[in-house]
Amino acid sequence: MLRVFTYLVVATGLFLSFFMPRPARAAGPVAAWEDPDTQRAMIAVRDFSTVLGGRVDWEEATRTVTIQVYGRPALHLDLNNGTLAGKPLKPRPLIKDGVTYAPLRVIAEALGARVEWREDGIHVYTPAGKPVDITFIHRLGQYTITFPAKEAGGPGLHNARLAGRYLNGAIVAPGEVLSFNNTVGPRTAAKGFVPGIIFMGDDKIPEIGGGVCRTATLLHNAVLAAGLEVVERHRHGQPVTYVPPGYDATVYYGILDYRFRNNRPVPIKLEFNSWGSSISMAVWELG
């Protein structure tokens, strides 16, 4: 009889521990990312579900996220079809930097949370009324340069893309100065740079790394679009055709640098992308 009683107690405990709602867990800030096209907030699904005391399961074959917050029906987020519980989402859910994001308000309300937008930012409250700390990642500025299609496979654009990949993901703390030369480093064959054209006085000569000035120019214009402080910038000795006059920036390792300061109160992050004959740089505020 004692064994049966003990078994019933344990079984009841397990039943209640699984089916009863769990309290929200203490966690760090949950990242909300701004969709550039709609300016709507996209929440990090796994982190948000964890804060509410739930869990997330990922099904690779179907690209489906199952969100289970205890005490509520499971939700299925379909990344292939862009739906939550069969209903289309706008913006569509996506994976960014390995993290699944979905529209904040829709996900929050589906999980019983409440969202308020105020002048000082996003305020999210759990079903129990506890606030959720949100880090809102939004785009401060972006710039894209498109070159003639015939240059897509050329050495200059190859070097520009390679320099962009060294800048991609760079995080600059408040008050910190980012140096193009320090971040990209020496332009050497060992790092994958190839001979490209550089300006030397009135001449154009081939040199390993020629073309990285395109990336410096791209960064300069993204920095201007984001309203950040330019600390050091040099113009080419000859006019360039890929940006309006006066908006170029030249660099030469050990001699000419491009530097800017993060004059925002929170960290910023650089995001570089390229496709075809285009290169693009976005500046995100991690506030």
CORQUICOR-V307228 format. One record per residue. N is the residue number from 1. RES is the residue in three letters. OMEGA is omega in whole degrees, -180 to 180 (NA if undefined). Layout:
n=N res=RES omega=OMEGA
n=N res=RES omega=OMEGA
//
This chain:
n=1 res=MET omega=179
n=2 res=LEU omega=179
n=3 res=ARG omega=179
n=4 res=VAL omega=179
n=5 res=PHE omega=179
n=6 res=THR omega=180
n=7 res=TYR omega=-179
n=8 res=LEU omega=179
n=9 res=VAL omega=-179
n=10 res=VAL omega=-179
n=11 res=ALA omega=178
n=12 res=THR omega=179
n=13 res=GLY omega=179
n=14 res=LEU omega=179
n=15 res=PHE omega=-178
n=16 res=LEU omega=-179
n=17 res=SER omega=-179
n=18 res=PHE omega=-170
n=19 res=PHE omega=178
n=20 res=MET omega=178
n=21 res=PRO omega=177
n=22 res=ARG omega=179
n=23 res=PRO omega=177
n=24 res=ALA omega=-177
n=25 res=ARG omega=174
n=26 res=ALA omega=-178
n=27 res=ALA omega=177
n=28 res=GLY omega=-179
n=29 res=PRO omega=175
n=30 res=VAL omega=-176
n=31 res=ALA omega=170
n=32 res=ALA omega=-174
n=33 res=TRP omega=-178
n=34 res=GLU omega=173
n=35 res=ASP omega=-173
n=36 res=PRO omega=-175
n=37 res=ASP omega=-176
n=38 res=THR omega=-175
n=39 res=GLN omega=176
n=40 res=ARG omega=-177
n=41 res=ALA omega=177
n=42 res=MET omega=-175
n=43 res=ILE omega=174
n=44 res=ALA omega=-168
n=45 res=VAL omega=-176
n=46 res=ARG omega=-179
n=47 res=ASP omega=-178
n=48 res=PHE omega=179
n=49 res=SER omega=179
n=50 res=THR omega=179
n=51 res=VAL omega=180
n=52 res=LEU omega=177
n=53 res=GLY omega=-178
n=54 res=GLY omega=-180
n=55 res=ARG omega=-180
n=56 res=VAL omega=176
n=57 res=ASP omega=-177
n=58 res=TRP omega=177
n=59 res=GLU omega=-173
n=60 res=GLU omega=-174
n=61 res=ALA omega=-178
n=62 res=THR omega=-176
n=63 res=ARG omega=-179
n=64 res=THR omega=175
n=65 res=VAL omega=175
n=66 res=THR omega=-178
n=67 res=ILE omega=-179
n=68 res=GLN omega=171
n=69 res=VAL omega=-170
n=70 res=TYR omega=-177
n=71 res=GLY omega=179
n=72 res=ARG omega=178
n=73 res=PRO omega=178
n=74 res=ALA omega=177
n=75 res=LEU omega=180
n=76 res=HIS omega=179
n=77 res=LEU omega=-175
n=78 res=ASP omega=-178
n=79 res=LEU omega=178
n=80 res=ASN omega=-177
n=81 res=ASN omega=179
n=82 res=GLY omega=-176
n=83 res=THR omega=171
n=84 res=LEU omega=-176
n=85 res=ALA omega=177
n=86 res=GLY omega=-179
n=87 res=LYS omega=-179
n=88 res=PRO omega=178
n=89 res=LEU omega=174
n=90 res=LYS omega=0
n=91 res=PRO omega=178
n=92 res=ARG omega=174
n=93 res=PRO omega=-177
n=94 res=LEU omega=174
n=95 res=ILE omega=-179
n=96 res=LYS omega=-179
n=97 res=ASP omega=177
n=98 res=GLY omega=-178
n=99 res=VAL omega=178
n=100 res=THR omega=179
n=101 res=TYR omega=175
n=102 res=ALA omega=-178
n=103 res=PRO omega=-173
n=104 res=LEU omega=-173
n=105 res=ARG omega=-178
n=106 res=VAL omega=-180
n=107 res=ILE omega=-178
n=108 res=ALA omega=-177
n=109 res=GLU omega=177
n=110 res=ALA omega=180
n=111 res=LEU omega=175
n=112 res=GLY omega=179
n=113 res=ALA omega=-178
n=114 res=ARG omega=-177
n=115 res=VAL omega=174
n=116 res=GLU omega=175
n=117 res=TRP omega=177
n=118 res=ARG omega=-180
n=119 res=GLU omega=-177
n=120 res=ASP omega=175
n=121 res=GLY omega=-178
n=122 res=ILE omega=176
n=123 res=HIS omega=-179
n=124 res=VAL omega=-178
n=125 res=TYR omega=178
n=126 res=THR omega=176
n=127 res=PRO omega=179
n=128 res=ALA omega=178
n=129 res=GLY omega=180
n=130 res=LYS omega=-179
n=131 res=PRO omega=175
n=132 res=VAL omega=-179
n=133 res=ASP omega=-176
n=134 res=ILE omega=170
n=135 res=THR omega=-176
n=136 res=PHE omega=-179
n=137 res=ILE omega=-180
n=138 res=HIS omega=-174
n=139 res=ARG omega=177
n=140 res=LEU omega=-177
n=141 res=GLY omega=180
n=142 res=GLN omega=176
n=143 res=TYR omega=180
n=144 res=THR omega=175
n=145 res=ILE omega=177
n=146 res=THR omega=-179
n=147 res=PHE omega=176
n=148 res=PRO omega=-176
n=149 res=ALA omega=-178
n=150 res=LYS omega=-179
n=151 res=GLU omega=-174
n=152 res=ALA omega=-180
n=153 res=GLY omega=-176
n=154 res=GLY omega=-178
n=155 res=PRO omega=-179
n=156 res=GLY omega=-180
n=157 res=LEU omega=174
n=158 res=HIS omega=-180
n=159 res=ASN omega=178
n=160 res=ALA omega=179
n=161 res=ARG omega=-179
n=162 res=LEU omega=177
n=163 res=ALA omega=179
n=164 res=GLY omega=179
n=165 res=ARG omega=175
n=166 res=TYR omega=179
n=167 res=LEU omega=-175
n=168 res=ASN omega=178
n=169 res=GLY omega=180
n=170 res=ALA omega=178
n=171 res=ILE omega=-177
n=172 res=VAL omega=-178
n=173 res=ALA omega=177
n=174 res=PRO omega=180
n=175 res=GLY omega=-178
n=176 res=GLU omega=178
n=177 res=VAL omega=175
n=178 res=LEU omega=177
n=179 res=SER omega=177
n=180 res=PHE omega=-177
n=181 res=ASN omega=179
n=182 res=ASN omega=-178
n=183 res=THR omega=-179
n=184 res=VAL omega=-180
n=185 res=GLY omega=-180
n=186 res=PRO omega=178
n=187 res=ARG omega=-175
n=188 res=THR omega=177
n=189 res=ALA omega=-180
n=190 res=ALA omega=179
n=191 res=LYS omega=177
n=192 res=GLY omega=178
n=193 res=PHE omega=-178
n=194 res=VAL omega=178
n=195 res=PRO omega=176
n=196 res=GLY omega=-175
n=197 res=ILE omega=171
n=198 res=ILE omega=175
n=199 res=PHE omega=175
n=200 res=MET omega=-174
n=201 res=GLY omega=178
n=202 res=ASP omega=-176
n=203 res=ASP omega=172
n=204 res=LYS omega=-175
n=205 res=ILE omega=177
n=206 res=PRO omega=176
n=207 res=GLU omega=180
n=208 res=ILE omega=-180
n=209 res=GLY omega=179
n=210 res=GLY omega=-177
n=211 res=GLY omega=-179
n=212 res=VAL omega=176
n=213 res=CYS omega=176
n=214 res=ARG omega=179
n=215 res=THR omega=176
n=216 res=ALA omega=178
n=217 res=THR omega=177
n=218 res=LEU omega=180
n=219 res=LEU omega=-179
n=220 res=HIS omega=-178
n=221 res=ASN omega=174
n=222 res=ALA omega=177
n=223 res=VAL omega=178
n=224 res=LEU omega=-179
n=225 res=ALA omega=-179
n=226 res=ALA omega=180
n=227 res=GLY omega=179
n=228 res=LEU omega=-174
n=229 res=GLU omega=176
n=230 res=VAL omega=-178
n=231 res=VAL omega=-180
n=232 res=GLU omega=179
n=233 res=ARG omega=180
n=234 res=HIS omega=178
n=235 res=ARG omega=176
n=236 res=HIS omega=176
n=237 res=GLY omega=177
n=238 res=GLN omega=-179
n=239 res=PRO omega=174
n=240 res=VAL omega=-173
n=241 res=THR omega=-171
n=242 res=TYR omega=172
n=243 res=VAL omega=178
n=244 res=PRO omega=180
n=245 res=PRO omega=178
n=246 res=GLY omega=-178
n=247 res=TYR omega=179
n=248 res=ASP omega=176
n=249 res=ALA omega=178
n=250 res=THR omega=178
n=251 res=VAL omega=174
n=252 res=TYR omega=-169
n=253 res=TYR omega=179
n=254 res=GLY omega=-177
n=255 res=ILE omega=-177
n=256 res=LEU omega=-178
n=257 res=ASP omega=167
n=258 res=TYR omega=-178
n=259 res=ARG omega=174
n=260 res=PHE omega=180
n=261 res=ARG omega=172
n=262 res=ASN omega=-179
n=263 res=ASN omega=176
n=264 res=ARG omega=-179
n=265 res=PRO omega=-179
n=266 res=VAL omega=179
n=267 res=PRO omega=174
n=268 res=ILE omega=-178
n=269 res=LYS omega=178
n=270 res=LEU omega=177
n=271 res=GLU omega=-180
n=272 res=PHE omega=175
n=273 res=ASN omega=175
n=274 res=SER omega=176
n=275 res=TRP omega=-179
n=276 res=GLY omega=178
n=277 res=SER omega=-179
n=278 res=SER omega=171
n=279 res=ILE omega=-175
n=280 res=SER omega=177
n=281 res=MET omega=174
n=282 res=ALA omega=176
n=283 res=VAL omega=-179
n=284 res=TRP omega=176
n=285 res=GLU omega=-177
n=286 res=LEU omega=-172
n=287 res=GLY omega=NA
//
